[in-house]
Amino acid sequence: MFLDSAQQAAGNDFSGLFSLLIIPFLFIIMYFFIIRPQKKQEKEAAAMRDSLSVGDEVTTIGGIIGRVINVKDDTFVLETTRDRTRIRFERTAIKRIDRKFDAPVVTEAPAEEAPENKEENK
């Protein structure tokens, strides 16, 4: 009987120690899988907002697409449609920058064939 209670006490000590070790281990796992990636995304979003300049085409979190007309400390003015409707937003309302002002516009032009030199074929 004495051995049974000693074995039970040793088992309880092991389970208590295991419980104390599992909690910090779970916090470490949460840091690497949840907190760290979220902080990385926040830094990327802040860098994107800081790089906002006049002429950029942006999409807001509400789905409004337009061109940046004016940039101030925490706000910017967005121009939409042909009617030149202007709306003022906070910088945090930017979902993404679709095209930077200094970036070239990519348009697909029809491929032109090079004229053949008829003198070389003769």
Number of C-alpha atoms within 10 A of each C-alpha: 6 6 8 9 10 11 12 11 12 12 12 12 12 12 12 11 11 11 11 11 11 11 10 11 11 10 11 13 11 12 13 11 11 11 12 12 12 13 11 11 11 12 12 12 16 13 11 15 18 12 11 20 18 15 18 19 21 21 18 18 12 9 11 15 19 22 24 22 18 15 18 10 8 11 14 21 20 26 21 17 10 6 7 11 11 15 14 14 15 14 20 13 16 21 17 15 18 13 15 17 16 9 8 8 9 6 6 6 6 6 6 6 6 6 6 8 8 7 6 6 6 5
